[in-house]
Amino acid sequence: MRVLLVDDDKALTTLLTSQLMAHNYVVDCVADGETGWAYASTFEYDLIVLDWMLPQLSGVRLCQRLRQQGYGVPILLLTVKNEQINKIEGLEAGADDYVVKPFDMDELLARMRVLLRRSPLEADTVLSWGKLQLDSISAQVHYSGRPVSLTAKEYSLLELFLRSPHQVYSATALLDKLWSSEEFPSEATVRSHLRRLRQKLSQSGAAADLIETVHGLGYRLKSLVIDASPTADTSLCDQRSARYLEGLTQAWKAHKGESLARWQTLLQISQTLQVKKLSEQQQTQAMQIAHSLAGTLGTFGLMKGYRLALQVEQLLLRAGDRDRTDFSTAQAAQFHTVVTTLGHALDESPRLVCPVEDNPPNAPKVMMVDVNSMSYVRQLMAMAVAQGIETSVAASVEAASHSLCLDRPAQTSIELLAPPPDMVLVNLVAGETDTVLDEPILQKLLFFIQQLSERWPQVSVTVITPQADFGNRLDLVRRGGALIIEYPVAPSEVLEAISRTLILNVCPRKIMIVDDDAHYLKQVVQLLHPWNFEITPLTNPQRFWTLFNQVQPDLVVFDIEMPHINGFELAQVLRSHAKWQHLPIVFLSVHSDPAKQDQAFALGADDYITKPVQGQALATRLLNRLSQAANHLHRPA
């Protein structure tokens, strides 16, 4: 099989070419889009692998040109761009698959094999995975030639996994794909179907974990192996991983100098930026360098450097979106800090990575509002960046207000603004020695805090202040401050405090809601959707204990009156278990009489909410309970 590889990252192409040749591929490698077009239009290839950002002609434009000329060979886009809109753009341009750097080499090779064996004339009607076969025309399933009898839903699950054998599907994704909107099952229903499907496949001779659980992510087909012996499998896998890591380390030693040279160019540009604005050519050059550097570092498993290079690219892209190449003093300082930190990350050693784990799509975002450009805040920002927190700096109240759409009508905010940051940190310290701000600036910042909390109540507001006595704390809390930190304090302590808050705000929290009214339960799930909760709804209280132990939620919500077992009894069952005596319990009921509420709190309830309730109010009450539970866990003994 002959493959055309178009990528300007020499380190990556060297590594990828050696891996492809080891798997008996013939590889042609070129470094720019125009040369790629010349090769593709001259020679015959079985597959083309393109980077997105290429000199002279981008990968997407090259893909479009090839498709416009009737070129039907499979095309795989290989890029660090991992936003959904980028994937859609790439696929609509004519790409057959889209792989995000950093990638797992085995997965990339598997995807290439899928593209190479895909016929352009007809879709696969017989899907195979080892000895397992599914005929989509006759709707029959066989394992080692023996028929496997499945229900309609079990068949649909198996077909979905076979059509995307390397895709990890969460329980929620399976619900969305295989259950209609009129049905309202819980995630436990998915697990039940999967358990029965595994049992039937196992009874037919398949491995019990043919459909494997990827903990914290979902389910997928288990990778095929040559030797069926578990000991041999582990040994072969370890040997192959060790050989690959050794090759990775040797390749990094050979090409580290190129990455250092790129970083030094970025460092020079960051130093230039502190005294004058960049030319358009300098900005374009810096973006290309950062993009290529991110791809290289991600491929070699230097994940901290990978994330920092991506942040450098994003800072430059934001400046380009504003049609300007000049940065404010704070933005230039932020750019220099990120680039400097990136240089330290190049000293890491290569390692094998799992892209899903090391490249989280929901990295926390923090905006720092610092009107005096304190070195203290720059130090805090550098430490946050090193921990994978995406940071931005606003050097004035006006800049922060504009970024958060506080200077525009509320109804236009959704249209004009990307999702707001997870946290805004406001610095009320004037300087290291003279710490008190001038009164006019202080009042502007205080009004900004109040305006921010009213417009974006889901954004956590942290305030660093030199005046943290009771009266000032009360005023800041009333304006919307969630975390008040008294200065002076070490940056590491500030980072630890905001990290604890971000864990609560960014990581999805598991909530179980028990209510026998299925229609109302569905409404509640929809109301809470914007707040990033993982919700397990349950209409049958008799199944509560089984499902509860499977989910182990962070908070439970009970209706009171339900058939067979009421909400009060469920609360008593929980509180009788030593492990769950501090789990937050919230009652959501139509009963507003004080007697019911007193009974609920006497049984150990943490809150009592009366139906009907608005989504914002309900989410706020639940978040408060979750926050108090988290504080209880972090409280020193």
C-alpha positions as CSV (number, residue, x, y, z in Angstrom):
1,M,0.0,0.0,0.0
2,R,1.3,3.4,-1.0
3,V,0.7,6.4,1.3
4,L,1.3,10.1,0.7
5,L,2.2,12.0,4.0
6,V,1.9,15.8,3.8
7,D,3.2,17.5,7.0
8,D,5.8,20.2,7.6
9,D,6.8,18.8,11.0
10,K,10.0,16.9,10.2
11,A,10.2,15.1,13.6
12,L,6.7,13.8,13.3
13,T,7.1,12.7,9.7
14,T,10.3,10.9,10.5
15,L,8.7,9.0,13.3
16,L,5.4,8.3,11.4
17,T,7.3,7.2,8.2
18,S,9.4,4.7,10.2
19,Q,6.3,3.3,11.8
20,L,4.4,3.0,8.5
21,M,7.4,1.3,6.8
22,A,7.6,-1.1,9.7
23,H,4.0,-2.1,8.8
24,N,4.9,-2.6,5.1
25,Y,3.6,0.7,3.7
26,V,5.4,2.6,1.0
27,V,5.5,6.2,2.1
28,D,6.1,9.4,0.1
29,C,6.6,12.4,2.4
30,V,6.3,16.1,1.4
31,A,6.3,19.3,3.5
32,D,3.9,21.7,1.9
33,G,0.4,21.8,0.3
34,E,1.5,22.7,-3.2
35,T,4.0,19.9,-3.4
36,G,1.4,17.6,-2.0
37,W,-1.0,18.6,-4.8
38,A,1.8,17.9,-7.3
39,Y,2.5,14.4,-5.9
40,A,-1.2,13.5,-5.6
41,S,-2.0,14.5,-9.2
42,T,1.1,12.7,-10.6
43,F,1.3,9.4,-8.7
44,E,-1.3,6.9,-7.5
45,Y,-1.8,6.5,-3.8
46,D,-4.0,4.3,-1.7
47,L,-4.3,6.8,1.1
48,I,-3.3,10.5,1.8
49,V,-2.5,11.8,5.3
50,L,-2.6,15.6,5.6
51,D,-1.8,18.1,8.3
52,W,-4.2,21.0,8.6
53,M,-1.8,23.9,8.7
54,L,0.7,23.6,5.8
55,P,2.9,26.2,4.0
56,Q,1.6,27.5,0.7
57,L,-1.6,25.5,0.7
58,S,-3.5,24.4,3.8
59,G,-4.5,20.8,4.3
60,V,-8.2,21.7,4.1
61,R,-7.8,23.6,0.8
62,L,-5.7,20.7,-0.6
63,C,-8.5,18.3,0.4
64,Q,-11.1,20.5,-1.3
65,R,-9.0,20.8,-4.5
66,L,-8.5,17.0,-4.7
67,R,-12.2,16.4,-4.3
68,Q,-13.1,19.0,-6.8
69,Q,-10.9,17.3,-9.3
70,G,-12.7,13.9,-8.7
71,Y,-9.9,12.4,-6.6
72,G,-11.6,9.5,-4.8
73,V,-8.7,8.1,-2.7
74,P,-9.3,8.2,1.1
75,I,-8.0,11.2,2.9
76,L,-7.1,11.4,6.6
77,L,-6.6,14.7,8.3
78,L,-4.0,14.7,11.1
79,T,-4.0,17.9,13.2
80,V,-3.9,19.5,16.6
81,K,-7.2,21.3,16.0
82,N,-9.7,19.4,18.2
83,E,-12.7,21.7,18.3
84,Q,-16.0,20.3,16.9
85,I,-16.3,23.0,14.3
86,N,-12.8,22.1,13.0
87,K,-13.8,18.5,12.6
88,I,-17.0,19.4,10.8
89,E,-15.0,21.8,8.5
90,G,-12.4,19.1,7.7
91,L,-15.0,16.4,7.0
92,E,-17.1,18.7,4.8
93,A,-14.0,19.6,2.9
94,G,-13.9,15.9,1.8
95,A,-11.7,14.2,4.4
96,D,-12.8,10.6,5.3
97,D,-11.4,10.7,8.8
98,Y,-10.0,13.1,11.3
99,V,-7.4,12.3,13.9
100,V,-6.3,14.8,16.6
101,K,-2.7,15.1,17.7
102,P,-1.4,13.7,20.0
103,F,-2.6,10.3,18.8
104,D,-2.1,6.7,19.7
105,M,-0.1,5.0,16.9
106,D,-2.0,1.8,17.1
107,E,-5.3,3.7,16.7
108,L,-3.9,5.7,13.8
109,L,-2.8,2.5,12.0
110,A,-6.2,0.9,12.7
111,R,-8.0,3.9,11.2
112,M,-5.8,3.8,8.2
113,R,-6.5,0.1,7.7
114,V,-10.3,0.8,7.9
115,L,-10.0,3.5,5.2
116,L,-7.8,1.3,3.0
117,R,-10.2,-1.6,3.0
118,R,-13.3,0.6,2.5
119,S,-14.8,0.3,-1.0
120,P,-15.9,3.5,-2.6
121,L,-18.6,1.6,-4.5
122,E,-20.5,-0.1,-1.7
123,A,-20.8,0.2,2.0
124,D,-19.8,-2.8,4.2
125,T,-22.7,-5.2,4.6
126,V,-20.8,-7.8,6.6
127,L,-19.1,-6.4,9.7
128,S,-16.3,-8.5,11.2
129,W,-14.2,-8.3,14.4
130,G,-12.0,-11.4,14.7
131,K,-14.3,-14.4,14.7
132,L,-17.4,-12.2,15.2
133,Q,-19.5,-11.4,12.1
134,L,-22.7,-9.4,11.7
135,D,-24.6,-9.4,8.4
136,S,-26.5,-6.2,8.2
137,I,-28.7,-7.4,5.3
138,S,-29.9,-10.6,6.9
139,A,-29.6,-9.2,10.4
140,Q,-27.8,-12.3,11.6
141,V,-24.8,-12.6,14.0
142,H,-22.3,-15.4,14.1
143,Y,-19.3,-16.2,16.2
144,S,-16.9,-18.9,14.9
145,G,-19.7,-19.8,12.5
146,R,-22.2,-20.4,15.3
147,P,-25.4,-18.2,15.3
148,V,-25.9,-15.8,18.2
149,S,-29.5,-14.9,19.1
150,L,-29.9,-11.2,20.1
151,T,-32.7,-8.9,20.9
152,A,-33.3,-5.9,18.6
153,K,-31.6,-3.5,21.1
154,E,-28.6,-5.9,21.6
155,Y,-28.2,-6.2,17.9
156,S,-28.3,-2.4,17.5
157,L,-25.6,-2.0,20.2
158,L,-23.4,-4.6,18.5
159,E,-23.8,-3.1,15.1
160,L,-22.9,0.4,16.4
161,F,-19.7,-0.9,18.0
162,L,-18.7,-2.9,14.9
163,R,-19.2,0.1,12.6
164,S,-16.9,2.2,14.8
165,P,-14.7,-0.4,16.5
166,H,-12.2,2.1,17.9
167,Q,-14.8,4.6,19.1
168,V,-15.5,5.0,22.8
169,Y,-19.2,5.5,23.5
170,S,-20.4,6.8,26.8
171,A,-23.7,5.5,28.2
172,T,-25.3,8.9,27.4
173,A,-24.1,8.7,23.8
174,L,-25.5,5.2,23.4
175,L,-28.9,6.5,24.8
176,D,-28.9,9.3,22.3
177,K,-28.0,7.0,19.3
178,L,-30.1,4.0,20.0
179,W,-33.2,5.1,22.1
180,S,-35.9,7.3,20.7
181,S,-36.9,10.7,22.3
182,E,-40.2,9.1,23.4
183,E,-38.4,6.6,25.6
184,F,-36.9,7.7,28.9
185,P,-34.5,5.0,30.1
186,S,-31.7,5.6,32.6
187,E,-28.0,4.8,32.0
188,A,-28.6,1.7,34.1
189,T,-30.7,0.4,31.2
190,V,-27.7,0.7,28.8
191,R,-25.5,-1.2,31.3
192,S,-28.2,-3.9,31.6
193,H,-28.4,-4.4,27.8
194,L,-24.6,-4.4,27.6
195,R,-24.3,-7.0,30.3
196,R,-26.8,-9.3,28.5
197,L,-25.0,-8.8,25.2
198,R,-21.7,-9.7,26.8
199,Q,-23.2,-12.8,28.3
200,K,-24.6,-14.0,25.0
201,L,-21.3,-13.4,23.2
202,S,-19.4,-15.1,26.0
203,Q,-21.7,-18.2,25.8
204,S,-20.9,-18.4,22.1
205,G,-17.2,-18.5,22.8
206,A,-16.1,-14.9,22.7
207,A,-14.0,-13.3,25.4
208,A,-16.1,-12.0,28.3
209,D,-14.7,-8.5,27.8
210,L,-15.1,-8.4,24.0
211,I,-17.0,-5.2,24.7
212,E,-14.7,-3.6,27.2
213,T,-15.3,-0.8,29.7
214,V,-13.0,2.2,29.4
215,H,-13.2,3.5,33.0
216,G,-14.6,7.0,33.2
217,L,-15.2,7.2,29.5
218,G,-17.5,4.5,28.2
219,Y,-17.4,1.3,26.1
220,R,-15.7,0.0,23.0
221,L,-14.7,-3.2,21.2
222,K,-11.6,-4.7,22.7
223,S,-8.5,-4.5,20.4
224,L,-7.8,-7.7,18.6
225,V,-4.6,-9.6,19.6
226,I,-2.6,-12.3,17.9
227,D,-2.1,-14.7,20.8
228,A,-5.1,-15.7,22.8
229,S,-3.0,-16.5,25.9
230,P,-3.5,-13.7,28.5
231,T,0.2,-14.0,29.6
232,A,1.4,-13.9,26.0
233,D,-0.9,-10.9,25.3
234,T,0.5,-8.9,28.2
235,S,4.1,-9.8,27.3
236,L,3.7,-8.9,23.6
237,C,2.0,-5.7,24.5
238,D,4.6,-4.7,27.0
239,Q,7.4,-5.6,24.6
240,R,5.9,-3.6,21.8
241,S,5.3,-0.6,24.1
242,A,8.8,-0.7,25.3
243,R,10.3,-0.9,21.8
244,Y,8.0,2.0,20.7
245,L,9.0,4.1,23.7
246,E,12.7,3.4,23.0
247,G,12.3,4.5,19.4
248,L,10.3,7.5,20.5
249,T,13.1,8.5,22.9
250,Q,15.8,8.1,20.2
251,A,13.8,10.1,17.7
252,W,13.2,12.9,20.3
253,K,17.0,13.1,20.9
254,A,17.6,13.4,17.2
255,H,15.0,16.2,16.7
256,K,14.9,18.0,20.0
257,G,17.3,20.6,18.6
258,E,14.6,21.6,16.0
259,S,12.0,22.1,18.7
260,L,14.4,24.2,20.7
261,A,15.1,26.3,17.7
262,R,11.4,26.9,17.2
263,W,11.0,27.8,20.8
264,Q,13.9,30.3,20.6
265,T,12.2,31.9,17.7
266,L,9.0,32.2,19.7
267,L,11.0,33.6,22.7
268,Q,12.5,36.3,20.4
269,I,9.0,37.2,19.1
270,S,7.7,37.4,22.7
271,Q,10.6,39.8,23.6
272,T,9.9,41.9,20.5
273,L,6.2,42.1,21.6
274,Q,7.1,43.7,24.9
275,V,8.6,46.8,23.2
276,K,6.6,47.0,19.9
277,K,3.8,45.4,18.0
278,L,4.3,42.5,15.7
279,S,4.2,42.7,11.9
280,E,1.7,40.5,10.2
281,Q,4.5,38.3,8.9
282,Q,5.9,37.8,12.5
283,Q,2.4,36.9,13.8
284,T,1.8,34.4,11.0
285,Q,5.3,32.9,11.5
286,A,4.7,32.6,15.3
287,M,1.3,30.9,14.7
288,Q,2.8,28.3,12.3
289,I,5.7,27.6,14.7
290,A,3.4,27.2,17.7
291,H,1.0,24.9,15.7
292,S,3.9,22.7,14.5
293,L,5.5,22.6,17.9
294,A,2.2,21.5,19.6
295,G,2.0,18.6,17.1
296,T,5.6,17.6,17.7
297,L,5.4,17.7,21.5
298,G,2.1,15.9,21.6
299,T,3.4,13.1,19.4
300,F,6.4,12.6,21.6
301,G,4.3,12.6,24.8
302,L,5.5,15.9,26.2
303,M,2.0,16.9,27.3
304,K,2.8,20.0,29.3
305,G,4.7,21.5,26.4
306,Y,1.9,20.4,24.0
307,R,-0.8,22.3,26.1
308,L,1.5,25.4,26.4
309,A,2.2,25.5,22.6
310,L,-1.6,25.3,22.0
311,Q,-2.1,28.2,24.3
312,V,0.5,30.2,22.5
313,E,-1.3,29.6,19.2
314,Q,-4.7,30.5,20.8
315,L,-3.3,33.8,22.1
316,L,-2.0,34.7,18.6
317,L,-5.3,33.6,17.1
318,R,-7.3,35.9,19.4
319,A,-5.2,38.8,18.4
320,G,-5.8,37.9,14.7
321,D,-9.5,37.7,15.3
322,R,-9.4,41.4,16.6
323,D,-7.7,42.4,13.3
324,R,-4.7,43.7,15.2
325,T,-1.1,42.5,15.9
326,D,-0.5,44.7,19.0
327,F,-1.0,43.4,22.5
328,S,-1.7,45.3,25.7
329,T,1.1,45.3,28.3
330,A,-0.7,42.6,30.3
331,Q,-1.3,40.5,27.2
332,A,2.3,40.8,26.1
333,A,3.4,39.8,29.6
334,Q,1.1,36.8,29.5
335,F,2.4,35.7,26.1
336,H,6.0,36.0,27.3
337,T,5.2,34.0,30.5
338,V,3.6,31.2,28.5
339,V,6.5,31.0,26.0
340,T,9.1,31.0,28.8
341,T,7.2,28.2,30.6
342,L,7.1,26.3,27.4
343,G,10.9,26.3,27.2
344,H,11.1,24.5,30.6
345,A,8.7,21.9,29.3
346,L,11.1,20.9,26.6
347,D,13.3,19.2,29.2
348,E,10.7,16.5,29.8
349,S,11.2,13.0,28.6
350,P,9.0,11.3,26.0
351,R,6.3,9.0,27.2
352,L,3.4,6.9,25.9
353,V,0.2,8.9,26.2
354,C,-3.5,8.3,26.1
355,P,-4.9,11.3,24.0
356,V,-8.2,11.2,25.8
357,E,-6.6,11.5,29.3
358,D,-3.8,13.9,28.4
359,N,-5.8,16.2,26.2
360,P,-8.9,17.0,28.2
361,P,-11.4,19.0,26.1
362,N,-12.7,20.8,29.2
363,A,-9.5,22.3,30.6
364,P,-10.5,24.9,33.2
365,K,-10.4,28.6,32.1
366,V,-9.5,31.5,34.3
367,M,-9.6,35.2,33.5
368,M,-7.4,37.4,35.7
369,V,-8.3,41.1,36.1
370,D,-5.2,43.0,37.1
371,V,-5.3,46.7,36.4
372,N,-1.8,47.3,37.8
373,S,0.2,44.5,36.1
374,M,1.6,43.1,39.3
375,S,4.5,40.7,39.0
376,Y,2.7,38.7,41.7
377,V,-0.2,38.0,39.3
378,R,2.2,37.1,36.5
379,Q,3.9,34.6,38.8
380,L,0.5,33.2,39.7
381,M,-0.5,33.0,36.0
382,A,2.7,31.1,35.1
383,M,2.0,28.5,37.9
384,A,-1.6,28.1,36.7
385,V,-0.5,27.6,33.1
386,A,2.0,25.0,34.2
387,Q,-0.8,23.1,35.8
388,G,-2.9,23.0,32.6
389,I,-5.2,25.9,33.5
390,E,-6.0,28.1,30.5
391,T,-5.5,31.7,31.6
392,S,-6.1,35.1,30.1
393,V,-5.4,38.6,31.5
394,A,-7.5,41.8,31.3
395,A,-5.4,44.9,32.1
396,S,-8.4,47.1,32.6
397,V,-12.0,46.9,33.8
398,E,-13.1,48.0,30.3
399,A,-11.3,45.1,28.6
400,A,-12.7,42.6,31.1
401,S,-16.2,44.0,30.7
402,H,-15.9,43.8,26.9
403,S,-14.6,40.3,26.9
404,L,-17.5,39.2,29.1
405,C,-20.1,41.2,27.2
406,L,-21.0,43.3,30.3
407,D,-20.9,46.4,28.1
408,R,-23.7,45.0,25.9
409,P,-27.4,44.2,26.5
410,A,-28.0,40.8,28.2
411,Q,-30.0,39.4,25.3
412,T,-27.0,39.7,22.9
413,S,-24.5,38.0,25.2
414,I,-25.2,34.5,23.9
415,E,-24.8,35.5,20.3
416,L,-21.6,37.6,20.8
417,L,-19.6,35.6,23.4
418,A,-18.0,32.2,23.5
419,P,-18.7,30.3,26.7
420,P,-17.5,32.4,29.7
421,P,-14.5,31.4,31.8
422,D,-15.0,29.0,34.7
423,M,-13.5,31.6,37.1
424,V,-12.7,35.3,37.1
425,L,-10.0,36.3,39.5
426,V,-10.0,40.0,40.5
427,N,-6.9,41.6,42.0
428,L,-7.8,44.4,44.4
429,V,-4.1,44.9,45.4
430,A,-2.3,48.0,44.1
431,G,1.2,46.8,44.6
432,E,3.7,44.8,46.7
433,T,4.3,47.7,49.1
434,D,1.5,50.2,48.7
435,T,-1.3,47.7,48.6
436,V,-4.5,49.9,48.7
437,L,-6.0,50.9,45.4
438,D,-7.1,54.5,44.6
439,E,-10.8,54.8,45.5
440,P,-12.1,55.5,42.0
441,I,-10.4,52.4,40.6
442,L,-11.5,50.3,43.6
443,Q,-15.1,51.3,43.1
444,K,-14.9,50.4,39.3
445,L,-13.7,47.0,40.2
446,L,-16.3,46.4,42.9
447,F,-19.0,47.4,40.4
448,F,-17.5,45.0,37.9
449,I,-17.7,42.2,40.4
450,Q,-21.4,42.9,41.0
451,Q,-22.2,43.2,37.3
452,L,-20.3,40.0,36.5
453,S,-22.2,37.9,39.2
454,E,-25.5,39.2,37.9
455,R,-24.8,38.5,34.3
456,W,-22.9,35.2,34.7
457,P,-24.0,33.6,38.0
458,Q,-22.4,30.3,37.0
459,V,-18.9,31.9,36.9
460,S,-17.0,31.7,40.2
461,V,-15.5,35.0,41.3
462,T,-12.3,35.0,43.3
463,V,-11.0,38.2,44.9
464,I,-7.5,38.9,46.2
465,T,-7.7,41.9,48.6
466,P,-5.5,43.6,51.2
467,Q,-8.6,44.4,53.3
468,A,-10.3,41.2,54.3
469,D,-11.9,42.1,57.6
470,F,-15.5,41.2,58.3
471,G,-17.0,44.3,56.9
472,N,-15.1,44.1,53.6
473,R,-15.7,40.4,53.3
474,L,-19.4,41.0,53.7
475,D,-19.4,43.7,51.1
476,L,-17.5,41.5,48.6
477,V,-19.8,38.5,49.2
478,R,-22.9,40.6,48.7
479,R,-21.5,41.8,45.4
480,G,-20.9,38.2,44.2
481,G,-17.5,37.2,45.5
482,A,-17.3,33.4,46.1
483,L,-13.7,33.1,47.3
484,I,-12.0,36.0,49.2
485,I,-8.3,35.7,49.7
486,E,-6.4,38.1,51.9
487,Y,-3.1,39.5,50.6
488,P,-0.2,39.0,51.3
489,V,-0.4,35.3,50.5
490,A,1.9,33.0,48.6
491,P,0.9,32.4,44.9
492,S,1.0,28.6,45.5
493,E,-1.6,29.0,48.3
494,V,-3.8,31.0,45.9
495,L,-3.4,28.4,43.2
496,E,-4.3,25.6,45.6
497,A,-7.5,27.5,46.7
498,I,-8.7,28.2,43.2
499,S,-7.9,24.7,42.0
500,R,-10.2,23.3,44.7
501,T,-13.0,25.6,43.5
502,L,-12.4,24.7,39.8
503,I,-12.6,21.0,40.5
504,L,-16.2,21.6,41.8
505,N,-17.1,23.9,38.9
506,V,-15.5,22.2,36.0
507,C,-15.7,18.5,36.8
508,P,-19.2,17.1,36.1
509,R,-21.0,16.2,39.4
510,K,-23.1,13.1,39.6
511,I,-26.7,13.7,40.7
512,M,-29.4,11.0,41.1
513,I,-33.0,12.2,41.0
514,V,-35.8,9.8,42.2
515,D,-39.4,10.8,41.2
516,D,-42.2,8.6,40.1
517,D,-43.5,11.3,37.7
518,A,-41.6,10.5,34.5
519,H,-42.8,13.6,32.7
520,Y,-41.7,16.0,35.5
521,L,-38.4,14.0,35.9
522,K,-37.6,14.7,32.2
523,Q,-38.4,18.4,32.6
524,V,-36.0,18.6,35.6
525,V,-33.2,16.9,33.6
526,Q,-33.7,19.4,30.8
527,L,-33.7,22.3,33.3
528,L,-30.4,21.3,34.7
529,H,-28.7,20.5,31.4
530,P,-26.7,23.9,31.2
531,W,-25.0,23.2,34.5
532,N,-22.8,20.3,33.4
533,F,-24.3,17.7,35.8
534,E,-24.3,14.0,35.2
535,I,-27.9,13.1,36.0
536,T,-29.2,9.6,36.7
537,P,-33.1,9.8,36.7
538,L,-35.1,7.0,38.4
539,T,-38.9,6.6,38.4
540,N,-39.1,3.3,40.3
541,P,-37.9,3.7,44.0
542,Q,-37.8,-0.1,44.4
543,R,-34.7,-0.1,42.2
544,F,-33.0,2.8,44.0
545,W,-30.4,0.8,46.1
546,T,-29.2,-1.2,43.2
547,L,-28.8,1.8,40.9
548,F,-27.4,4.0,43.7
549,N,-24.5,1.6,44.4
550,Q,-23.7,1.4,40.6
551,V,-23.7,5.2,40.2
552,Q,-22.5,6.4,43.6
553,P,-23.7,10.0,43.1
554,D,-22.4,13.1,44.7
555,L,-25.9,14.2,45.6
556,V,-29.4,12.7,45.6
557,V,-32.8,14.4,45.1
558,F,-36.0,12.7,46.4
559,D,-39.6,13.3,45.8
560,I,-41.7,12.4,48.9
561,E,-44.8,10.6,47.9
562,M,-44.0,7.6,45.6
563,P,-45.5,4.1,45.4
564,H,-44.1,1.3,47.5
565,I,-41.3,3.3,49.1
566,N,-41.5,7.0,49.9
567,G,-38.7,9.6,49.8
568,F,-38.4,9.8,53.6
569,E,-37.8,6.0,53.8
570,L,-35.1,6.2,51.1
571,A,-33.4,9.0,53.1
572,Q,-33.5,6.9,56.2
573,V,-31.9,3.9,54.3
574,L,-29.0,6.2,53.1
575,R,-28.4,7.7,56.6
576,S,-28.4,4.2,58.1
577,H,-25.2,3.4,56.2
578,A,-22.0,4.8,57.7
579,K,-20.5,5.6,54.3
580,W,-23.4,7.8,53.2
581,Q,-24.1,9.8,56.4
582,H,-22.7,13.0,54.9
583,L,-24.0,12.6,51.3
584,P,-26.1,15.6,50.4
585,I,-29.9,14.8,50.3
586,V,-32.3,17.3,48.8
587,F,-36.1,16.9,48.8
588,L,-38.1,18.3,45.8
589,S,-41.8,18.1,46.6
590,V,-45.1,19.8,46.0
591,H,-45.7,19.9,49.8
592,S,-44.9,23.3,51.2
593,D,-46.3,22.8,54.8
594,P,-43.8,23.2,57.6
595,A,-44.6,19.8,59.1
596,K,-43.3,18.0,56.0
597,Q,-40.2,20.2,55.9
598,D,-39.5,19.6,59.6
599,Q,-39.8,15.8,59.1
600,A,-37.4,15.9,56.1
601,F,-34.7,17.8,58.1
602,A,-35.2,15.6,61.1
603,L,-34.4,12.6,58.8
604,G,-31.1,14.1,57.7
605,A,-32.1,16.3,54.6
606,D,-29.7,19.0,53.6
607,D,-32.3,21.1,51.7
608,Y,-36.0,21.1,50.9
609,I,-37.2,22.7,47.6
610,T,-40.9,23.2,46.7
611,K,-42.2,22.5,43.2
612,P,-42.4,24.2,40.8
613,V,-38.9,25.6,40.7
614,Q,-36.9,27.5,38.0
615,G,-33.7,25.9,36.6
616,Q,-31.4,28.6,37.8
617,A,-32.8,28.4,41.4
618,L,-32.6,24.6,41.5
619,A,-29.1,24.6,40.1
620,T,-27.9,27.2,42.6
621,R,-29.3,25.2,45.6
622,L,-27.8,22.0,44.3
623,L,-24.4,23.6,43.7
624,N,-24.5,25.1,47.2
625,R,-25.0,21.7,48.7
626,L,-22.2,20.2,46.5
627,S,-19.9,23.0,47.5
628,Q,-20.5,22.5,51.2
629,A,-19.9,18.8,50.8
630,A,-16.6,19.5,49.1
631,N,-15.6,21.9,51.9
632,H,-16.4,19.2,54.4
633,L,-14.1,16.7,52.7
634,H,-11.2,19.3,52.5
635,R,-11.6,20.5,56.1
636,P,-8.6,19.6,58.2
637,A,-9.2,17.0,60.9
